[in-house]
Amino acid sequence: MAEIEVGPAGDLAPGDVVGAGPWAVGNSGGELFAVSRKCRHLRADLAGGKIGEDGCLECPWHHARFDVRTGRMTAGPRGGFAKVPGLDWFFRTLTKFRPLRRGTVVERDGTLFVD
């Protein structure tokens, strides 16, 4: 896959998440990350998510949480979905075997790229 430009490095402050092609790119406590952009639950755009206090990426639709270092889900869907028996366990188990893809974020001349 070709390298994708994210934007100026200074524009990605801690807690920010942006979309770049198929990637959700963010800054979790000063650590830059890129994960595949679609949530494992109902394919919400994770670029619209937020970084929680624990450094995990939270889905904007149903608040599932992902460890940005591993791509694994740390908490399954919330809200009405939290009441479905076994759903949280199912999605967390799924991401053990099929985590979000992870890309590498690099900075060159003040611009961020992901590949």
Secondary structure, DSSP 8 states (H G I E B T S, - for coil): ---EEEEEGGG--TT-EEEETTEEEEEETTEEEEEESB-TTT--BGGG-EE-TTS-EE-TTT--EE-TTT--EEE---GGGGGSTTHHHHHHHHHHHS---EE-EEEETTEEEE-
